[in-house]
Amino acid sequence: MTTLPARRSGETTIRVVFVLTFLVTAFLIVTPLASLLYGSFQTGGPGAPSTFTLKNWGDLASRALVHTLFMTCFISVVTSVFSTAGGAAMAWLVYRSDFRYKRSLVAAVGLSFFFPGFILGMAWVILGSPGGVFNDILEHLFGPDVIRFDIYSATGIIWIQVLHILPFAFFTIRGPLISMDSSLEEAAYASGATPWQVVCRVTVPLMIFPVMSSLLLCFVLSVEQFAIPAMVGIPGHVHTLATELYLLTSFSPTNTGLAAAVGLSMSAVTGLSIFAQRRIVHRRMAPTVTGRGYRVRELSLGRWRWVATAACVFYVLMSFIIPALSLIYTSAIKFFVANPFEAAWTFRNYVQLWDNPGTLRAFWNTVLVAGGGAVLGLTLGVLVAYSTHRLKPRGHRALDILACLPFGIPGIVIGLGFLWSYVYLPIYGTLWVLVFCYVARFLPYATETVGAQVVQLDRALEEAAWASGANRIASFRRIVLPLLRPALQSGYFLLFIAYFREIAAAALLYTASTQVLSISIWAFFENANWGVASALSVITTIITVALMGAVMRAPLKL
Amino acid sequence: MGISVRNLVKRFGDKTIIDGISLDIADGELVSLLGPSGCGKTTTLRCIAGLETPEEGRIEIDGEVVFDSASGIMVEPYNRSIGMVFQSYAIWPHLTVFENVAFPLRVRRRPNAEVEQKVVRALEMVGLGAFRDRSSQQLSGGQQQRVAVARAIVHAPAVLLFDEPLSNLDAKLRDRTRAELRKLQRDLHVATVYVTHDQAEALSLSDRILVMSEGRILQQGTPEDIYHAPTDSFVADVVGAANFLAVEFRGQGLDGIRAVTRDGAPVRASTGSVPPGPGTIMIRPDKLRLEPAGPSQENRLPGTIRQRLFLGGHFEYLVEVGADTVRVISVVLMQEGAPVLVAFDAVDCVALAGAGAAVS
């Protein structure tokens, strides 16, 4: 008897959806990378006459670039060590000790998490530059040139990046810490271990994989950082790969071929780190337990409580409150002076924003790109996550890898890739390029958020719909989508905020008519128009924080 | 018409989960698939539902071919006339009780009046008439199970499929729901497949039991047949507590099969037929009696009480009989360590070929 493969009508639907999803994803992600690879072997820039060359890859070995590579790695390693140490310490304070202000600390760290990096960087330039607030105070206290604080340095970059990335480490480590089976620690207490012995012999060893994973992710975030090193490093002649790539692309004499080679090398560094991080995550992180409500025993801090409180207050002041105040201050005065008593107060910066058609246009563009783009990004994310976690047709692994790739590709590199590939497409110079670029860059955000919930969705819920007579599309629409709603909501806001404040990719892709808010702020700032830049930053921050509030309050649980 | 399955084969990778199963279920008949986890019973059910695509075979539901490997037919689950109750119930948390039950009618685009009338009827049949507007998340496990049943029967499917529907309920509720399910299925008079690993469920609910192991059907028959006359020590063990005595069969007599234990004690069994040679005799624990120590006779074996457990209405003893240990249910109080005679009647002994499982 010959056996024919059975035909299922439902499988045709799945095949069509999957193939379309795969093609769109591949187009979005492979095209820019392939064009970068092509571009790195070309003498001319995108759209220009050009021939094959190996010179770009040879130039990578120049003294200046090797120095930049080492500087990038140095800055990133230090940043990631300090961020992870600080984030882990705070997570431990909140979830394992009797620290008093747990809720406030989590809220404050959350606030810092959503404070856009380029705005934080700008605030710290206002605070820490040679003519800035801190140096003015130091001068008044100790006289001129006794102690000076120079933000335009590698230390300055590290300082701002640690402030910016620490919340990320906190949130990465707190998950495994919360879900760690607390009976493991209780068993150690029951065996006669003192609190400190429990920390050193049980908690820390069990948390080693999450901490390593956080170190690698913070390293990648730091390598990817564009706005902070650009604002602080370029004036101070401290270059990272990201700012080098930007300078090579945006200032003459441009050398986009070399920029492509730099971008690919950068992606190699971040990609390998992400690969290592994934390997760590795939090992069992720590024994976890679900659905147990026992309170973890809290370790008494004793007299160290004051040190812990002071350190946390210091962090919150430095990462959010003082920068935010300095921006509000700068936005409300006519000319920048460090001493508020000498300042001439005004609303004109805000009025100027309103009167400036360019800014209004940037605002409208941002709403379109973030609000509308996030719908497209989320839709693709849902299709990818549902294909790779539930349908699993042939080729789903390839799609999974494809969708994860942007994790390891810095924003500025993707931006350069789009610059290179979309020059040949009719949508070049329109907002669509930004939208496509953001959809590609932040695709993992969407797939991870939605995927986590798809995995948790009991397969029987969908099978019950089929058994009840609903076909694949009807059951997806009436059962799966409503049940995914919490993930769809948080995914949408996550994408919205990410698109809203993205600057690295936009810095390479924007044109006069496609300017977005982040670029406007930066442009005002670069033109030494600190007042308007600050006013716009204040508005942007308020929108971001308000949206974050909406995410946190949205009925995430069904 | 009911269900007809022929030579069903299902593999996952290299592993054969179902190894050529055939079965027929008549209208109104309730057939249990009984076996330990991994025996292929749930996979068989899912193949009938269309949730798995088998490699080979043919499945008919209500006279319609829904799967046939020879002609490449595979009807999607949503185009089969089935109602299914899942082990996890799979109640949709975003829909009310009413909308959960109404779903099969809604996707078939039935008019509102008909939906209303049929859902109310289905909810009343499972005793949830007052719950129609509840959120499905406010339901207890037992209520969720009833909603799942109502949803499975509301559109009057040709067959009902139950996948361990009672395994998530506590013991008391399980007993009550079992009786209700039996009545419901009788009233509806549809062909029903009931997957379970619980022998009490299978024995009490079924018209017919199919005992499965490693993707094959070992034995099928009425609950009484399977319980009293298993043809295999595995089947004997699956459908109830069983003692196995290793014996050497001597031959068939008029009054049953004669055998001797490893200690040489004579035993006679009147059920089963096996050739002479080594084999096993199966006796249920409640068919063994404990008598004061005395000389060994036919079907009276000397032993020593190793353990006594008080279980309320009776005692459970572990008694060492020669090289075997047997479990005895008895109301008689005896001391641990005491010598006894373990007595039984030939009609309660089942002769089986091959070695039996040890009492754990």
Chai-1 contact restraints between the chains, C-beta under 6 A:
chainA,res_idxA,chainB,res_idxB,connection_type,confidence,min_distance_angstrom,max_distance_angstrom,comment,restraint_id
A,M1,B,A70,contact,1.0,0.0,6.0,A-B,restraint_1
A,T3,B,E56,contact,1.0,0.0,6.0,A-B,restraint_2
A,T3,B,S69,contact,1.0,0.0,6.0,A-B,restraint_3
A,L4,B,G72,contact,1.0,0.0,6.0,A-B,restraint_4
A,A6,B,T53,contact,1.0,0.0,6.0,A-B,restraint_5
A,A6,B,G72,contact,1.0,0.0,6.0,A-B,restraint_6
A,A6,B,M74,contact,1.0,0.0,6.0,A-B,restraint_7
A,R7,B,G72,contact,1.0,0.0,6.0,A-B,restraint_8
A,R7,B,M74,contact,1.0,0.0,6.0,A-B,restraint_9
A,R8,B,M74,contact,1.0,0.0,6.0,A-B,restraint_10
A,R8,B,E76,contact,1.0,0.0,6.0,A-B,restraint_11
A,S9,B,E76,contact,1.0,0.0,6.0,A-B,restraint_12
A,G10,B,E76,contact,1.0,0.0,6.0,A-B,restraint_13
A,D458,B,S88,contact,1.0,0.0,6.0,A-B,restraint_14
A,A460,B,F86,contact,1.0,0.0,6.0,A-B,restraint_15
A,A460,B,S88,contact,1.0,0.0,6.0,A-B,restraint_16
A,A460,B,A90,contact,1.0,0.0,6.0,A-B,restraint_17
A,L461,B,A90,contact,1.0,0.0,6.0,A-B,restraint_18
A,E463,B,L51,contact,1.0,0.0,6.0,A-B,restraint_19
A,A464,B,F86,contact,1.0,0.0,6.0,A-B,restraint_20
A,A464,B,A90,contact,1.0,0.0,6.0,A-B,restraint_21
A,W466,B,P77,contact,1.0,0.0,6.0,A-B,restraint_22
A,W466,B,Y78,contact,1.0,0.0,6.0,A-B,restraint_23
A,A467,B,A49,contact,1.0,0.0,6.0,A-B,restraint_24
A,A467,B,P77,contact,1.0,0.0,6.0,A-B,restraint_25
A,A467,B,I82,contact,1.0,0.0,6.0,A-B,restraint_26
A,A467,B,M84,contact,1.0,0.0,6.0,A-B,restraint_27
A,S468,B,F103,contact,1.0,0.0,6.0,A-B,restraint_28
A,S468,B,P104,contact,1.0,0.0,6.0,A-B,restraint_29
A,G469,B,Y78,contact,1.0,0.0,6.0,A-B,restraint_30
A,G469,B,P104,contact,1.0,0.0,6.0,A-B,restraint_31
A,G469,B,V107,contact,1.0,0.0,6.0,A-B,restraint_32
A,G469,B,R108,contact,1.0,0.0,6.0,A-B,restraint_33
A,A470,B,Y78,contact,1.0,0.0,6.0,A-B,restraint_34
A,A470,B,V107,contact,1.0,0.0,6.0,A-B,restraint_35
A,N471,B,Y78,contact,1.0,0.0,6.0,A-B,restraint_36
A,A474,B,V107,contact,1.0,0.0,6.0,A-B,restraint_37
A,I479,B,W92,contact,1.0,0.0,6.0,A-B,restraint_38
A,P482,B,H94,contact,1.0,0.0,6.0,A-B,restraint_39
A,L483,B,H94,contact,1.0,0.0,6.0,A-B,restraint_40
A,L558,B,P93,contact,1.0,0.0,6.0,A-B,restraint_41
